[in-house]
Amino acid sequence: MTVEQTTMIPEATVDPRFSSADAKPAEWSVARDQLRDAKTYQLTTVRADARPHQTTIAGIWLDDRFSFSTGRGEQKAKNLEAGRHVIVTAGNSGWDGMDVILEGDAVDVTDADRLSRLVDAYRTKYDDWFGFRLEDGTFVGPGAVGPILVFDVHPRKAFGFTKGDTFSQTRWRF
């Protein structure tokens, strides 16, 4: 099973302020691969009192959206009750490669078909480490108290910071 069906090609521009003189826009396919292949991500949400909150998460890139899950009692779930704007980072801590920062809005996933596909994608990507299952149309996991919340992040824009011989900052608008 493939965990990706890509149709979206966003508009790309290079910001010359943060790029080498000869930099060209990075290919969206490279950024998309980083979003698809990373095992951990940083999710930034905003608390009800406007303070930022960042945490490490696992996630899935599927159908031009980034998906993640959380328990109802977790801080990120509480933050998402107050506002849905999020940032997802798939970084590379080395001095080469690309860091990808995705900005968008987190939307509840309730469609049973999408949830089923995400269960399969998590199982494949993480060797079933999380043990997610779909029971009666609900996303569940071992040890979870109640259903697990699942969100899709619909991208508005993304940034790719390419490092190495040539440095560039590419902005993609969706």
Contacts in CASP RR format, 6 or more apart in sequence:
PFRMAT RR
TARGET T0000
AUTHOR 0000-0000-0000
METHOD contacts of the structure
MODEL  1
MTVEQTTMIPEATVDPRFSSADAKPAEWSVARDQLRDAKTYQLTTVRADA
RPHQTTIAGIWLDDRFSFSTGRGEQKAKNLEAGRHVIVTAGNSGWDGMDV
ILEGDAVDVTDADRLSRLVDAYRTKYDDWFGFRLEDGTFVGPGAVGPILV
FDVHPRKAFGFTKGDTFSQTRWRF
1 120 0 8 1.000
1 124 0 8 1.000
3 36 0 8 1.000
3 60 0 8 1.000
3 61 0 8 1.000
3 62 0 8 1.000
3 120 0 8 1.000
3 121 0 8 1.000
3 124 0 8 1.000
3 125 0 8 1.000
4 32 0 8 1.000
4 36 0 8 1.000
4 61 0 8 1.000
4 62 0 8 1.000
4 63 0 8 1.000
5 62 0 8 1.000
5 63 0 8 1.000
5 64 0 8 1.000
6 32 0 8 1.000
6 64 0 8 1.000
7 64 0 8 1.000
8 64 0 8 1.000
8 174 0 8 1.000
9 28 0 8 1.000
10 28 0 8 1.000
10 155 0 8 1.000
10 157 0 8 1.000
10 158 0 8 1.000
10 172 0 8 1.000
10 173 0 8 1.000
10 174 0 8 1.000
11 172 0 8 1.000
11 173 0 8 1.000
12 25 0 8 1.000
12 26 0 8 1.000
12 28 0 8 1.000
12 170 0 8 1.000
12 171 0 8 1.000
12 172 0 8 1.000
13 25 0 8 1.000
13 170 0 8 1.000
13 171 0 8 1.000
13 173 0 8 1.000
14 23 0 8 1.000
14 24 0 8 1.000
14 25 0 8 1.000
14 168 0 8 1.000
14 169 0 8 1.000
14 170 0 8 1.000
14 171 0 8 1.000
15 169 0 8 1.000
15 170 0 8 1.000
15 171 0 8 1.000
16 23 0 8 1.000
17 169 0 8 1.000
18 161 0 8 1.000
18 167 0 8 1.000
18 168 0 8 1.000
18 169 0 8 1.000
19 166 0 8 1.000
19 167 0 8 1.000
19 168 0 8 1.000
19 169 0 8 1.000
20 166 0 8 1.000
20 167 0 8 1.000
20 168 0 8 1.000
22 166 0 8 1.000
23 162 0 8 1.000
23 166 0 8 1.000
23 167 0 8 1.000
23 168 0 8 1.000
24 168 0 8 1.000
25 168 0 8 1.000
25 170 0 8 1.000
26 98 0 8 1.000
26 160 0 8 1.000
26 162 0 8 1.000
26 168 0 8 1.000
26 170 0 8 1.000
28 172 0 8 1.000
30 98 0 8 1.000
31 98 0 8 1.000
31 100 0 8 1.000
31 158 0 8 1.000
31 160 0 8 1.000
31 170 0 8 1.000
31 172 0 8 1.000
32 61 0 8 1.000
34 90 0 8 1.000
34 91 0 8 1.000
34 92 0 8 1.000
34 98 0 8 1.000
34 100 0 8 1.000
35 61 0 8 1.000
35 66 0 8 1.000
35 88 0 8 1.000
35 90 0 8 1.000
35 100 0 8 1.000
35 102 0 8 1.000
36 61 0 8 1.000
38 90 0 8 1.000
38 91 0 8 1.000
39 58 0 8 1.000
39 125 0 8 1.000
39 126 0 8 1.000
40 56 0 8 1.000
40 57 0 8 1.000
40 58 0 8 1.000
41 56 0 8 1.000
41 57 0 8 1.000
41 58 0 8 1.000
41 59 0 8 1.000
41 66 0 8 1.000
41 68 0 8 1.000
41 88 0 8 1.000
41 89 0 8 1.000
41 90 0 8 1.000
42 54 0 8 1.000
42 55 0 8 1.000
42 56 0 8 1.000
42 57 0 8 1.000
42 87 0 8 1.000
42 88 0 8 1.000
42 89 0 8 1.000
42 91 0 8 1.000
43 54 0 8 1.000
43 55 0 8 1.000
43 56 0 8 1.000
43 57 0 8 1.000
43 68 0 8 1.000
43 76 0 8 1.000
43 86 0 8 1.000
43 87 0 8 1.000
43 88 0 8 1.000
43 89 0 8 1.000
44 52 0 8 1.000
44 53 0 8 1.000
44 54 0 8 1.000
44 86 0 8 1.000
44 87 0 8 1.000
44 88 0 8 1.000
44 89 0 8 1.000
45 52 0 8 1.000
45 53 0 8 1.000
45 54 0 8 1.000
45 75 0 8 1.000
45 76 0 8 1.000
45 79 0 8 1.000
45 80 0 8 1.000
45 83 0 8 1.000
45 85 0 8 1.000
45 86 0 8 1.000
45 106 0 8 1.000
46 52 0 8 1.000
46 53 0 8 1.000
46 79 0 8 1.000
46 82 0 8 1.000
46 83 0 8 1.000
46 85 0 8 1.000
47 53 0 8 1.000
47 75 0 8 1.000
47 78 0 8 1.000
47 79 0 8 1.000
47 82 0 8 1.000
48 78 0 8 1.000
48 79 0 8 1.000
48 81 0 8 1.000
48 82 0 8 1.000
53 75 0 8 1.000
53 76 0 8 1.000
53 79 0 8 1.000
55 75 0 8 1.000
55 76 0 8 1.000
57 68 0 8 1.000
57 70 0 8 1.000
57 76 0 8 1.000
58 68 0 8 1.000
58 122 0 8 1.000
58 126 0 8 1.000
58 130 0 8 1.000
59 66 0 8 1.000
59 67 0 8 1.000
59 68 0 8 1.000
59 69 0 8 1.000
59 122 0 8 1.000
59 125 0 8 1.000
60 66 0 8 1.000
60 67 0 8 1.000
60 68 0 8 1.000
60 118 0 8 1.000
60 121 0 8 1.000
60 122 0 8 1.000
60 125 0 8 1.000
61 67 0 8 1.000
62 117 0 8 1.000
62 118 0 8 1.000
62 121 0 8 1.000
64 155 0 8 1.000
65 152 0 8 1.000
65 153 0 8 1.000
65 154 0 8 1.000
65 155 0 8 1.000
66 88 0 8 1.000
66 102 0 8 1.000
66 152 0 8 1.000
66 153 0 8 1.000
66 155 0 8 1.000
67 109 0 8 1.000
67 118 0 8 1.000
67 121 0 8 1.000
67 150 0 8 1.000
67 151 0 8 1.000
67 152 0 8 1.000
67 153 0 8 1.000
68 88 0 8 1.000
68 150 0 8 1.000
68 151 0 8 1.000
68 153 0 8 1.000
69 118 0 8 1.000
69 132 0 8 1.000
69 139 0 8 1.000
69 148 0 8 1.000
69 149 0 8 1.000
69 150 0 8 1.000
69 151 0 8 1.000
70 76 0 8 1.000
70 77 0 8 1.000
70 80 0 8 1.000
70 148 0 8 1.000
70 149 0 8 1.000
70 151 0 8 1.000
71 77 0 8 1.000
71 144 0 8 1.000
71 145 0 8 1.000
71 148 0 8 1.000
71 149 0 8 1.000
72 145 0 8 1.000
72 146 0 8 1.000
72 147 0 8 1.000
72 149 0 8 1.000
77 149 0 8 1.000
80 86 0 8 1.000
80 106 0 8 1.000
80 149 0 8 1.000
80 151 0 8 1.000
84 105 0 8 1.000
84 106 0 8 1.000
84 107 0 8 1.000
85 103 0 8 1.000
85 104 0 8 1.000
85 105 0 8 1.000
86 103 0 8 1.000
86 104 0 8 1.000
86 105 0 8 1.000
86 106 0 8 1.000
86 153 0 8 1.000
87 101 0 8 1.000
87 102 0 8 1.000
87 103 0 8 1.000
87 104 0 8 1.000
88 101 0 8 1.000
88 102 0 8 1.000
88 153 0 8 1.000
89 99 0 8 1.000
89 100 0 8 1.000
89 101 0 8 1.000
89 102 0 8 1.000
90 99 0 8 1.000
90 100 0 8 1.000
90 102 0 8 1.000
91 98 0 8 1.000
91 99 0 8 1.000
91 100 0 8 1.000
92 98 0 8 1.000
92 99 0 8 1.000
92 163 0 8 1.000
94 163 0 8 1.000
95 163 0 8 1.000
95 164 0 8 1.000
96 163 0 8 1.000
96 164 0 8 1.000
97 162 0 8 1.000
97 163 0 8 1.000
97 164 0 8 1.000
98 160 0 8 1.000
98 161 0 8 1.000
98 162 0 8 1.000
98 163 0 8 1.000
99 160 0 8 1.000
99 161 0 8 1.000
99 163 0 8 1.000
100 158 0 8 1.000
100 159 0 8 1.000
100 160 0 8 1.000
100 161 0 8 1.000
101 158 0 8 1.000
101 159 0 8 1.000
101 160 0 8 1.000
101 161 0 8 1.000
102 153 0 8 1.000
102 155 0 8 1.000
102 158 0 8 1.000
103 155 0 8 1.000
103 156 0 8 1.000
103 157 0 8 1.000
103 158 0 8 1.000
104 153 0 8 1.000
104 154 0 8 1.000
104 155 0 8 1.000
104 156 0 8 1.000
104 157 0 8 1.000
105 153 0 8 1.000
105 154 0 8 1.000
105 156 0 8 1.000
106 151 0 8 1.000
106 152 0 8 1.000
106 153 0 8 1.000
107 151 0 8 1.000
107 152 0 8 1.000
107 153 0 8 1.000
107 154 0 8 1.000
108 149 0 8 1.000
108 150 0 8 1.000
108 151 0 8 1.000
109 115 0 8 1.000
109 118 0 8 1.000
109 139 0 8 1.000
109 150 0 8 1.000
109 151 0 8 1.000
109 152 0 8 1.000
112 134 0 8 1.000
112 137 0 8 1.000
114 152 0 8 1.000
115 134 0 8 1.000
115 137 0 8 1.000
115 138 0 8 1.000
115 139 0 8 1.000
115 150 0 8 1.000
116 134 0 8 1.000
118 132 0 8 1.000
118 139 0 8 1.000
118 150 0 8 1.000
119 132 0 8 1.000
119 133 0 8 1.000
119 134 0 8 1.000
119 139 0 8 1.000
122 128 0 8 1.000
122 130 0 8 1.000
122 131 0 8 1.000
122 132 0 8 1.000
123 131 0 8 1.000
123 132 0 8 1.000
130 141 0 8 1.000
131 141 0 8 1.000
131 142 0 8 1.000
132 139 0 8 1.000
132 140 0 8 1.000
132 141 0 8 1.000
132 148 0 8 1.000
133 139 0 8 1.000
133 140 0 8 1.000
133 141 0 8 1.000
134 140 0 8 1.000
138 147 0 8 1.000
139 147 0 8 1.000
139 148 0 8 1.000
139 149 0 8 1.000
139 150 0 8 1.000
140 146 0 8 1.000
140 147 0 8 1.000
140 148 0 8 1.000
141 148 0 8 1.000
155 172 0 8 1.000
155 174 0 8 1.000
156 173 0 8 1.000
156 174 0 8 1.000
157 171 0 8 1.000
157 172 0 8 1.000
157 173 0 8 1.000
157 174 0 8 1.000
158 171 0 8 1.000
158 172 0 8 1.000
158 174 0 8 1.000
159 169 0 8 1.000
159 170 0 8 1.000
159 171 0 8 1.000
159 172 0 8 1.000
160 168 0 8 1.000
160 169 0 8 1.000
160 170 0 8 1.000
160 171 0 8 1.000
160 172 0 8 1.000
161 167 0 8 1.000
161 168 0 8 1.000
161 169 0 8 1.000
162 168 0 8 1.000
162 169 0 8 1.000
162 170 0 8 1.000
END
